[in-house]
Amino acid sequence: MFSENILFKEANIGIIIADPSGGIVGINPFAESMFGYDAGELINKKIEVLLPAKLKTKHIQLRNNYMSQPTNRPMGEGRDLKAVKKNGAEFYVEVSLSFFKDDNELRVVSFINDITESKKNRDALKAYSVELERKVDDRTRDLSDALIELNHVNKDLEQQIIKRKEIEAQVRAAFEKEKELNDLKSRFVSMASHEFRTPLGGILSSTSLIKKYIDKGMIEKCDKHINTIKSSVNNLTSILNDFLSLDKLEQGLVGAEAHHFSAKVELEKIIGEIENTLADEITIDFQFQGEDKKVYQDPKILKNILLNLISNAVKYSDHSKKIVISSVFNDNLWSISVQDFGIGIPQVDQEKLFSRFHRASNVTHIQGTGLGLSIVKKYLDFISGKIEFSSVENEGTTFTITLPTELE
């Protein structure tokens, strides 16, 4: 069944499907080529045949643990994983796990990438960064020694000393910028690899089951898997929209277009549109304090900000499905708060919350790009606004945006 699926056959990523005992029941051509096996040669063999000898016993225990509580997740996060080709050569891999049921029989799907070259490049880049930092430190010491000597020799050289210090600061600033860009690149690659692979895994599993049910004339069972495909496509669309929004903001393609409008009426309109997209069990409690007021602001940017904040509130609400939105005026300032009663933000993550691609340590099991709050902050810059938040882990989070009632 798996070998007939076009996505399974043509995917440019290794895909291996195993039964609860670790036996290989499906493998795509890309994976067979990656490991150096002929077509069908690995069928019915144990998955441990693809692991280094010293890891096989440990992997059996890990495999049994996973089978008892299967989830969609990366494998060996934070560690270097190795696999073994047919000829015995070891190589580095990145593995993500997914699962589905076939005639009530659990099937585990492994998505495998050969990252030998990318790891080699990362190691080289790390070594380069260490060497660059050493050279900067050496250069700094040399400059410091030279400056002391020049200061003793002739006071007339004071301006040259100042210039050298400026150069030193520029070199350090350039180095820090390079390290920041390398860090952003690594976080982007890690995030994109995981966030795109998860919905693609759902689509692959669902298409295989839909074909099976159609072949057996069990059309009514297809609806659930069609919805899974729709949900996965919507997740991919959301991720791409985040990338496009951030790109437009950073290129300066977005500008504020202020209009006069009623604050209460506009908020009710935005909330109403958002409510139409939410599940029935989610409720929004809108609290508008005081009299309505005319404001001169950009309603489109305001809507984008609230869409992002409310989407986060719903996504991270866990068991609680109530969202509270409140509005209050203070002189010429307008404050809007979005409060949820969900999982909250760990204290250790709060300082980096608005950094690009940063995600809190307690949401790795929930899909997201880590771009939403960074986009919100950039939108607020366009309308002279600011954002604050308070959060207690396992109790909830409140985000408050404050903007002028009259945009200059």
C-alpha positions as a LaTeX table, in Angstrom:
\begin{tabular}{lrrr}
\hline
Residue & $x$ (\AA) & $y$ (\AA) & $z$ (\AA) \\
\hline
Met1 & 0.00 & 0.00 & 0.00 \\
Phe2 & 2.76 & 2.45 & 0.98 \\
Ser3 & 4.85 & 1.79 & $-2.12$ \\
Glu4 & 1.91 & 2.81 & $-4.35$ \\
Asn5 & 1.58 & 6.26 & $-2.76$ \\
Ile6 & 3.07 & 8.93 & $-5.06$ \\
Leu7 & 4.14 & 11.16 & $-2.14$ \\
Phe8 & 5.81 & 8.17 & $-0.49$ \\
Lys9 & 7.67 & 7.15 & $-3.66$ \\
Glu10 & 8.75 & 10.60 & $-4.84$ \\
Ala11 & 9.56 & 12.30 & $-1.50$ \\
Asn12 & 13.13 & 13.65 & $-1.34$ \\
Ile13 & 13.42 & 12.62 & 2.28 \\
Gly14 & 13.94 & 9.13 & 3.69 \\
Ile15 & 10.70 & 7.56 & 4.99 \\
Ile16 & 10.61 & 4.28 & 6.93 \\
Ile17 & 7.43 & 2.72 & 8.35 \\
Ala18 & 7.75 & 0.18 & 11.18 \\
Asp19 & 5.36 & $-2.07$ & 13.12 \\
Pro20 & 5.21 & $-2.23$ & 16.97 \\
Ser21 & 7.98 & $-4.83$ & 17.08 \\
Gly22 & 10.35 & $-2.60$ & 15.12 \\
Gly23 & 9.96 & $-4.57$ & 11.90 \\
Ile24 & 10.23 & $-2.51$ & 8.70 \\
Val25 & 6.97 & $-2.77$ & 6.73 \\
Gly26 & 7.57 & 0.11 & 4.32 \\
Ile27 & 10.54 & 2.12 & 3.02 \\
Asn28 & 10.68 & 4.61 & 0.18 \\
Pro29 & 13.33 & 4.61 & $-2.60$ \\
Phe30 & 15.05 & 7.71 & $-1.16$ \\
Ala31 & 15.69 & 5.92 & 2.15 \\
Glu32 & 16.89 & 2.73 & 0.43 \\
Ser33 & 19.37 & 4.77 & $-1.59$ \\
Met34 & 20.47 & 6.72 & 1.51 \\
Phe35 & 21.33 & 3.49 & 3.35 \\
Gly36 & 22.72 & 1.68 & 0.28 \\
Tyr37 & 20.18 & $-1.15$ & 0.08 \\
Asp38 & 18.42 & $-2.65$ & $-2.94$ \\
Ala39 & 14.66 & $-2.23$ & $-3.38$ \\
Gly40 & 12.75 & $-4.34$ & $-0.86$ \\
Glu41 & 15.91 & $-5.65$ & 0.81 \\
Leu42 & 15.05 & $-4.08$ & 4.20 \\
Ile43 & 11.41 & $-5.23$ & 4.37 \\
Asn44 & 10.74 & $-7.32$ & 7.55 \\
Lys45 & 14.18 & $-6.52$ & 8.97 \\
Lys46 & 14.39 & $-4.81$ & 12.37 \\
Ile47 & 14.93 & $-1.04$ & 12.36 \\
Glu48 & 18.04 & $-1.58$ & 14.54 \\
Val49 & 19.90 & $-2.94$ & 11.49 \\
Leu50 & 20.32 & 0.73 & 10.51 \\
Leu51 & 21.96 & 1.74 & 13.82 \\
Pro52 & 25.55 & 1.53 & 15.11 \\
Ala53 & 26.16 & $-1.66$ & 17.12 \\
Lys54 & 26.66 & 0.17 & 20.44 \\
Leu55 & 23.22 & 1.79 & 20.17 \\
Lys56 & 21.09 & $-1.21$ & 19.19 \\
Thr57 & 20.25 & $-2.53$ & 22.69 \\
Lys58 & 19.47 & 0.95 & 24.03 \\
His59 & 17.33 & 1.73 & 20.98 \\
Ile60 & 15.11 & $-1.31$ & 21.57 \\
Gln61 & 14.21 & 0.08 & 25.01 \\
Leu62 & 13.62 & 3.58 & 23.58 \\
Arg63 & 11.51 & 2.09 & 20.77 \\
Asn64 & 9.31 & 0.18 & 23.23 \\
Asn65 & 8.84 & 3.34 & 25.33 \\
Tyr66 & 7.78 & 5.28 & 22.24 \\
Met67 & 5.35 & 2.56 & 21.14 \\
Ser68 & 3.58 & 2.80 & 24.52 \\
Gln69 & 3.01 & 6.57 & 24.11 \\
Pro70 & 3.54 & 7.60 & 20.46 \\
Thr71 & 3.72 & 11.33 & 19.61 \\
Asn72 & 4.76 & 13.53 & 16.69 \\
Arg73 & 8.22 & 14.78 & 17.67 \\
Pro74 & 11.86 & 15.07 & 16.66 \\
Met75 & 14.10 & 12.19 & 17.76 \\
Gly76 & 17.20 & 12.73 & 19.91 \\
Glu77 & 16.73 & 16.51 & 20.14 \\
Gly78 & 19.96 & 18.23 & 21.19 \\
Arg79 & 22.12 & 15.17 & 20.37 \\
Asp80 & 24.07 & 14.05 & 17.30 \\
Leu81 & 22.35 & 10.96 & 15.84 \\
Lys82 & 24.19 & 8.40 & 13.73 \\
Ala83 & 22.98 & 5.72 & 11.33 \\
Val84 & 24.77 & 2.90 & 9.49 \\
Lys85 & 24.78 & 2.15 & 5.78 \\
Lys86 & 24.76 & $-1.40$ & 4.37 \\
Asn87 & 28.54 & $-1.19$ & 3.87 \\
Gly88 & 29.03 & $-0.35$ & 7.57 \\
Ala89 & 29.80 & 3.36 & 7.06 \\
Glu90 & 28.31 & 5.59 & 9.78 \\
Phe91 & 26.77 & 8.97 & 8.96 \\
Tyr92 & 24.87 & 11.72 & 10.78 \\
Val93 & 21.09 & 11.92 & 10.47 \\
Glu94 & 18.16 & 14.03 & 11.62 \\
Val95 & 15.03 & 12.03 & 12.46 \\
Ser96 & 11.42 & 13.05 & 13.13 \\
Leu97 & 8.79 & 10.56 & 14.29 \\
Ser98 & 5.08 & 10.32 & 13.49 \\
Phe99 & 2.49 & 7.54 & 13.74 \\
Phe100 & $-0.85$ & 6.28 & 12.43 \\
Lys101 & $-2.99$ & 3.17 & 12.68 \\
Asp102 & $-3.51$ & 0.67 & 9.87 \\
Asp103 & $-6.41$ & $-1.71$ & 10.62 \\
Asn104 & $-5.98$ & $-0.74$ & 14.29 \\
Glu105 & $-2.31$ & $-1.77$ & 14.07 \\
Leu106 & 0.13 & 0.96 & 15.17 \\
Arg107 & 2.56 & 2.11 & 12.50 \\
Val108 & 5.49 & 4.44 & 13.26 \\
Val109 & 6.79 & 6.72 & 10.50 \\
Ser110 & 10.41 & 7.91 & 10.60 \\
Phe111 & 11.39 & 10.88 & 8.42 \\
Ile112 & 15.17 & 10.79 & 7.93 \\
Asn113 & 17.61 & 13.38 & 6.56 \\
Asp114 & 21.32 & 12.80 & 5.92 \\
Ile115 & 22.87 & 15.87 & 7.61 \\
Thr116 & 26.51 & 14.81 & 7.35 \\
Glu117 & 27.43 & 17.75 & 5.12 \\
Ser118 & 25.39 & 20.33 & 7.04 \\
Lys119 & 26.94 & 19.12 & 10.33 \\
Lys120 & 30.39 & 19.39 & 8.81 \\
Asn121 & 29.56 & 22.95 & 7.75 \\
Arg122 & 28.19 & 23.82 & 11.21 \\
Asp123 & 31.29 & 22.40 & 12.90 \\
Ala124 & 33.50 & 24.38 & 10.52 \\
Leu125 & 31.49 & 27.54 & 11.18 \\
Lys126 & 31.78 & 27.00 & 14.94 \\
Ala127 & 35.53 & 26.52 & 14.66 \\
Tyr128 & 35.74 & 29.64 & 12.51 \\
Ser129 & 33.81 & 31.64 & 15.12 \\
Val130 & 36.12 & 30.46 & 17.91 \\
Glu131 & 39.18 & 31.31 & 15.85 \\
Leu132 & 37.72 & 34.70 & 14.90 \\
Glu133 & 37.00 & 35.49 & 18.55 \\
Arg134 & 40.55 & 34.49 & 19.49 \\
Lys135 & 41.95 & 36.78 & 16.80 \\
Val136 & 39.75 & 39.63 & 17.97 \\
Asp137 & 40.97 & 39.14 & 21.56 \\
Asp138 & 44.59 & 39.01 & 20.41 \\
Arg139 & 44.09 & 42.12 & 18.30 \\
Thr140 & 42.42 & 43.86 & 21.22 \\
Arg141 & 45.35 & 43.09 & 23.51 \\
Asp142 & 47.80 & 44.26 & 20.86 \\
Leu143 & 45.88 & 47.49 & 20.42 \\
Ser144 & 45.68 & 48.05 & 24.18 \\
Asp145 & 49.43 & 47.55 & 24.59 \\
Ala146 & 50.12 & 49.86 & 21.67 \\
Leu147 & 47.81 & 52.53 & 23.05 \\
Ile148 & 49.55 & 52.49 & 26.44 \\
Glu149 & 52.94 & 52.83 & 24.78 \\
Leu150 & 51.77 & 55.67 & 22.54 \\
Asn151 & 50.25 & 57.50 & 25.49 \\
His152 & 53.59 & 57.38 & 27.31 \\
Val153 & 55.58 & 58.49 & 24.27 \\
Asn154 & 53.63 & 61.53 & 23.15 \\
Lys155 & 50.40 & 63.17 & 24.28 \\
Asp156 & 49.97 & 64.51 & 20.75 \\
Leu157 & 48.96 & 61.01 & 19.67 \\
Glu158 & 45.75 & 61.09 & 21.78 \\
Gln159 & 43.50 & 61.44 & 18.73 \\
Gln160 & 45.05 & 58.37 & 17.14 \\
Ile161 & 44.39 & 56.41 & 20.31 \\
Ile162 & 40.73 & 57.41 & 20.25 \\
Lys163 & 40.51 & 56.34 & 16.63 \\
Arg164 & 42.03 & 52.96 & 17.43 \\
Lys165 & 39.48 & 52.43 & 20.19 \\
Glu166 & 36.69 & 53.20 & 17.73 \\
Ile167 & 38.09 & 50.59 & 15.34 \\
Glu168 & 38.27 & 48.07 & 18.16 \\
Ala169 & 34.61 & 48.72 & 19.01 \\
Gln170 & 33.63 & 48.36 & 15.35 \\
Val171 & 35.48 & 45.03 & 15.06 \\
Arg172 & 33.74 & 43.69 & 18.16 \\
Ala173 & 30.36 & 44.96 & 16.94 \\
Ala174 & 30.89 & 43.23 & 13.57 \\
Phe175 & 31.83 & 40.00 & 15.31 \\
Glu176 & 28.76 & 40.10 & 17.57 \\
Lys177 & 26.58 & 40.79 & 14.53 \\
Glu178 & 28.05 & 37.78 & 12.73 \\
Lys179 & 27.41 & 35.55 & 15.75 \\
Glu180 & 23.83 & 36.84 & 15.94 \\
Leu181 & 23.22 & 36.08 & 12.25 \\
Asn182 & 24.68 & 32.58 & 12.65 \\
Asp183 & 22.39 & 31.97 & 15.63 \\
Leu184 & 19.33 & 33.23 & 13.69 \\
Lys185 & 20.23 & 30.97 & 10.77 \\
Ser186 & 20.54 & 27.91 & 13.01 \\
Arg187 & 17.21 & 28.63 & 14.75 \\
Phe188 & 15.49 & 29.21 & 11.40 \\
Val189 & 16.79 & 25.93 & 9.92 \\
Ser190 & 15.76 & 24.00 & 13.05 \\
Met191 & 12.29 & 25.60 & 13.18 \\
Ala192 & 11.55 & 25.25 & 9.45 \\
Ser193 & 12.75 & 21.63 & 9.38 \\
His194 & 10.39 & 20.65 & 12.21 \\
Glu195 & 7.36 & 22.84 & 11.44 \\
Phe196 & 7.12 & 21.89 & 7.76 \\
Arg197 & 7.79 & 18.20 & 8.35 \\
Thr198 & 5.01 & 17.68 & 10.93 \\
Pro199 & 2.05 & 18.70 & 8.67 \\
Leu200 & 3.65 & 16.91 & 5.71 \\
Gly201 & 3.74 & 13.74 & 7.82 \\
Gly202 & 0.03 & 14.16 & 8.58 \\
Ile203 & $-0.76$ & 14.60 & 4.88 \\
Leu204 & 1.28 & 11.50 & 3.92 \\
Ser205 & $-0.37$ & 9.28 & 6.53 \\
Ser206 & $-3.88$ & 10.51 & 5.69 \\
Thr207 & $-3.51$ & 10.08 & 1.92 \\
Ser208 & $-2.38$ & 6.47 & 2.43 \\
Leu209 & $-5.41$ & 5.72 & 4.61 \\
Ile210 & $-7.84$ & 7.51 & 2.25 \\
Lys211 & $-6.65$ & 5.34 & $-0.66$ \\
Lys212 & $-7.10$ & 2.25 & 1.46 \\
Tyr213 & $-10.65$ & 3.18 & 2.49 \\
Ile214 & $-11.62$ & 4.11 & $-1.09$ \\
Asp215 & $-10.32$ & 0.74 & $-2.33$ \\
Lys216 & $-12.46$ & $-1.00$ & 0.29 \\
Gly217 & $-15.53$ & 1.17 & $-0.41$ \\
Met218 & $-15.42$ & 2.69 & 3.10 \\
Ile219 & $-15.95$ & 6.29 & 1.93 \\
Glu220 & $-17.46$ & 7.44 & 5.24 \\
Lys221 & $-14.15$ & 6.86 & 7.01 \\
Cys222 & $-12.35$ & 9.32 & 4.70 \\
Asp223 & $-13.78$ & 12.49 & 6.29 \\
Lys224 & $-11.50$ & 12.43 & 9.33 \\
His225 & $-8.38$ & 12.14 & 7.20 \\
Ile226 & $-9.57$ & 14.78 & 4.73 \\
Asn227 & $-9.93$ & 17.13 & 7.71 \\
Thr228 & $-6.40$ & 16.20 & 8.81 \\
Ile229 & $-5.09$ & 17.17 & 5.37 \\
Lys230 & $-7.04$ & 20.47 & 5.47 \\
Ser231 & $-5.68$ & 21.24 & 8.94 \\
Ser232 & $-2.12$ & 20.45 & 7.83 \\
Val233 & $-2.46$ & 22.70 & 4.77 \\
Asn234 & $-3.83$ & 25.50 & 6.98 \\
Asn235 & $-0.82$ & 25.10 & 9.31 \\
Leu236 & 1.58 & 25.37 & 6.36 \\
Thr237 & $-0.29$ & 28.47 & 5.11 \\
Ser238 & $-0.04$ & 30.07 & 8.57 \\
Ile239 & 3.73 & 29.44 & 8.68 \\
Leu240 & 4.22 & 30.96 & 5.20 \\
Asn241 & 2.08 & 33.99 & 6.14 \\
Asp242 & 4.34 & 34.63 & 9.15 \\
Phe243 & 7.42 & 34.56 & 6.92 \\
Leu244 & 5.82 & 36.90 & 4.36 \\
Ser245 & 4.59 & 39.35 & 7.01 \\
Leu246 & 8.03 & 39.60 & 8.63 \\
Asp247 & 9.71 & 39.99 & 5.23 \\
Lys248 & 7.38 & 42.88 & 4.25 \\
Leu249 & 7.89 & 44.60 & 7.60 \\
Glu250 & 11.67 & 44.35 & 7.43 \\
Gln251 & 11.76 & 45.61 & 3.84 \\
Gly252 & 9.66 & 48.64 & 4.77 \\
Leu253 & 6.78 & 47.58 & 2.50 \\
Val254 & 4.22 & 48.20 & 5.27 \\
Gly255 & 3.15 & 51.69 & 6.30 \\
Ala256 & 0.47 & 53.10 & 8.59 \\
Glu257 & $-2.75$ & 54.40 & 6.99 \\
Ala258 & $-4.68$ & 56.14 & 9.76 \\
His259 & $-8.45$ & 56.80 & 9.69 \\
His260 & $-10.98$ & 58.16 & 12.17 \\
Phe261 & $-13.14$ & 55.37 & 13.60 \\
Ser262 & $-15.16$ & 54.39 & 16.65 \\
Ala263 & $-12.95$ & 52.37 & 19.03 \\
Lys264 & $-15.74$ & 50.18 & 20.40 \\
Val265 & $-17.40$ & 49.53 & 17.04 \\
Glu266 & $-14.07$ & 48.61 & 15.41 \\
Leu267 & $-13.10$ & 46.24 & 18.24 \\
Glu268 & $-16.52$ & 44.54 & 18.10 \\
Lys269 & $-16.09$ & 44.15 & 14.34 \\
Ile270 & $-12.58$ & 42.63 & 14.65 \\
Ile271 & $-13.60$ & 40.31 & 17.50 \\
Gly272 & $-16.70$ & 39.22 & 15.57 \\
Glu273 & $-14.60$ & 38.25 & 12.55 \\
Ile274 & $-12.19$ & 36.32 & 14.76 \\
Glu275 & $-15.00$ & 34.52 & 16.62 \\
Asn276 & $-16.32$ & 33.16 & 13.32 \\
Thr277 & $-13.05$ & 31.25 & 12.85 \\
Leu278 & $-12.88$ & 29.75 & 16.35 \\
Ala279 & $-14.15$ & 26.40 & 17.58 \\
Asp280 & $-17.52$ & 26.37 & 19.36 \\
Glu281 & $-16.02$ & 25.65 & 22.79 \\
Ile282 & $-13.87$ & 28.82 & 22.72 \\
Thr283 & $-15.51$ & 31.97 & 24.13 \\
Ile284 & $-14.36$ & 35.60 & 24.06 \\
Asp285 & $-15.40$ & 37.91 & 26.92 \\
Phe286 & $-15.20$ & 41.52 & 25.59 \\
Gln287 & $-15.02$ & 44.22 & 28.26 \\
Phe288 & $-15.08$ & 47.85 & 27.02 \\
Gln289 & $-14.58$ & 50.25 & 29.93 \\
Gly290 & $-15.98$ & 53.79 & 29.84 \\
Glu291 & $-17.56$ & 55.68 & 26.94 \\
Asp292 & $-16.85$ & 54.98 & 23.29 \\
Lys293 & $-14.30$ & 57.29 & 21.69 \\
Lys294 & $-13.27$ & 58.33 & 18.21 \\
Val295 & $-9.61$ & 57.53 & 17.48 \\
Tyr296 & $-7.28$ & 58.29 & 14.58 \\
Gln297 & $-5.35$ & 55.08 & 14.00 \\
Asp298 & $-4.69$ & 52.33 & 11.42 \\
Pro299 & $-7.51$ & 49.75 & 11.81 \\
Lys300 & $-5.81$ & 47.22 & 9.48 \\
Ile301 & $-2.62$ & 47.08 & 11.54 \\
Leu302 & $-4.69$ & 46.96 & 14.75 \\
Lys303 & $-6.58$ & 43.96 & 13.35 \\
Asn304 & $-3.34$ & 42.13 & 12.43 \\
Ile305 & $-1.99$ & 42.69 & 15.96 \\
Leu306 & $-5.16$ & 41.41 & 17.65 \\
Leu307 & $-5.39$ & 38.42 & 15.29 \\
Asn308 & $-1.90$ & 37.41 & 16.36 \\
Leu309 & $-2.43$ & 37.92 & 20.10 \\
Ile310 & $-5.82$ & 36.19 & 20.17 \\
Ser311 & $-4.50$ & 33.30 & 18.05 \\
Asn312 & $-1.69$ & 32.81 & 20.59 \\
Ala313 & $-4.16$ & 33.00 & 23.48 \\
Val314 & $-6.30$ & 30.25 & 21.93 \\
Lys315 & $-3.31$ & 28.10 & 20.93 \\
Tyr316 & $-1.75$ & 28.13 & 24.40 \\
Ser317 & $-4.92$ & 28.00 & 26.50 \\
Asp318 & $-4.70$ & 24.24 & 27.03 \\
His319 & $-7.80$ & 23.18 & 29.01 \\
Ser320 & $-9.25$ & 26.69 & 29.48 \\
Lys321 & $-11.09$ & 28.00 & 26.42 \\
Lys322 & $-12.03$ & 31.47 & 27.71 \\
Ile323 & $-10.28$ & 34.57 & 26.36 \\
Val324 & $-10.83$ & 38.01 & 27.94 \\
Ile325 & $-10.34$ & 41.14 & 25.80 \\
Ser326 & $-10.55$ & 44.48 & 27.59 \\
Ser327 & $-10.25$ & 48.09 & 26.42 \\
Val328 & $-9.66$ & 51.27 & 28.44 \\
Phe329 & $-8.71$ & 54.89 & 27.70 \\
Asn330 & $-6.29$ & 56.94 & 29.78 \\
Asp331 & $-6.13$ & 60.55 & 28.55 \\
Asn332 & $-4.74$ & 60.29 & 24.99 \\
Leu333 & $-3.68$ & 56.66 & 25.27 \\
Trp334 & $-5.72$ & 53.58 & 24.36 \\
Ser335 & $-4.89$ & 50.22 & 26.01 \\
Ile336 & $-6.18$ & 46.84 & 24.81 \\
Ser337 & $-5.48$ & 43.64 & 26.75 \\
Val338 & $-5.78$ & 40.00 & 25.66 \\
Gln339 & $-5.86$ & 37.58 & 28.60 \\
Asp340 & $-5.84$ & 33.78 & 28.60 \\
Phe341 & $-5.84$ & 31.23 & 31.40 \\
Gly342 & $-3.55$ & 28.71 & 29.75 \\
Ile343 & $-0.06$ & 27.31 & 30.17 \\
Gly344 & 1.72 & 30.63 & 30.74 \\
Ile345 & 5.33 & 31.54 & 29.90 \\
Pro346 & 8.27 & 30.19 & 31.95 \\
Gln347 & 10.29 & 32.94 & 33.66 \\
Val348 & 13.47 & 31.82 & 31.89 \\
Asp349 & 11.90 & 32.49 & 28.44 \\
Gln350 & 10.31 & 35.88 & 29.13 \\
Glu351 & 13.39 & 38.00 & 28.39 \\
Lys352 & 13.70 & 36.64 & 24.81 \\
Leu353 & 9.96 & 36.48 & 24.08 \\
Phe354 & 10.05 & 39.07 & 21.26 \\
Ser355 & 13.17 & 37.66 & 19.57 \\
Arg356 & 12.72 & 36.16 & 16.11 \\
Phe357 & 12.25 & 32.35 & 16.06 \\
His358 & 12.35 & 32.14 & 19.87 \\
Arg359 & 9.79 & 29.75 & 21.37 \\
Ala360 & 9.19 & 29.12 & 25.06 \\
Ser361 & 10.48 & 25.82 & 26.48 \\
Asn362 & 6.96 & 24.61 & 27.36 \\
Val363 & 5.47 & 24.89 & 23.82 \\
Thr364 & 7.76 & 22.66 & 21.76 \\
His365 & 4.88 & 20.20 & 21.33 \\
Ile366 & 2.63 & 22.94 & 19.86 \\
Gln367 & 3.12 & 24.03 & 16.27 \\
Gly368 & 4.42 & 27.57 & 15.70 \\
Thr369 & 7.19 & 29.62 & 14.07 \\
Gly370 & 8.34 & 31.85 & 16.93 \\
Leu371 & 7.72 & 34.90 & 14.71 \\
Gly372 & 4.28 & 36.08 & 15.89 \\
Leu373 & 5.30 & 38.39 & 18.76 \\
Ser374 & 8.23 & 39.75 & 16.76 \\
Ile375 & 5.73 & 40.71 & 14.01 \\
Val376 & 3.38 & 42.28 & 16.59 \\
Lys377 & 6.20 & 44.43 & 17.98 \\
Lys378 & 7.17 & 45.65 & 14.50 \\
Tyr379 & 3.52 & 46.49 & 13.69 \\
Leu380 & 3.30 & 48.52 & 16.91 \\
Asp381 & 6.37 & 50.53 & 15.85 \\
Phe382 & 4.40 & 51.72 & 12.81 \\
Ile383 & 1.55 & 53.08 & 14.94 \\
Ser384 & 3.68 & 54.47 & 17.81 \\
Gly385 & 2.51 & 51.72 & 20.17 \\
Lys386 & 4.15 & 49.54 & 22.78 \\
Ile387 & 3.46 & 46.11 & 24.26 \\
Glu388 & 3.77 & 44.71 & 27.79 \\
Phe389 & 2.89 & 41.37 & 29.30 \\
Ser390 & 2.55 & 39.53 & 32.56 \\
Ser391 & 2.55 & 35.75 & 32.84 \\
Val392 & 2.58 & 32.99 & 35.45 \\
Glu393 & 3.36 & 29.47 & 34.28 \\
Asn394 & 0.31 & 27.14 & 34.38 \\
Glu395 & $-1.98$ & 30.10 & 35.25 \\
Gly396 & $-2.10$ & 32.26 & 32.13 \\
Thr397 & $-0.78$ & 35.30 & 30.28 \\
Thr398 & $-1.98$ & 38.85 & 29.63 \\
Phe399 & $-0.62$ & 40.95 & 26.75 \\
Thr400 & $-1.41$ & 44.68 & 26.78 \\
Ile401 & $-0.84$ & 47.00 & 23.82 \\
Thr402 & $-0.95$ & 50.77 & 24.32 \\
Leu403 & $-1.20$ & 53.22 & 21.43 \\
Pro404 & $-1.99$ & 56.93 & 21.00 \\
Thr405 & $-5.56$ & 57.86 & 20.15 \\
Glu406 & $-4.21$ & 60.30 & 17.53 \\
Leu407 & $-1.48$ & 58.90 & 15.27 \\
Glu408 & 0.87 & 61.63 & 14.11 \\
\hline
\end{tabular}
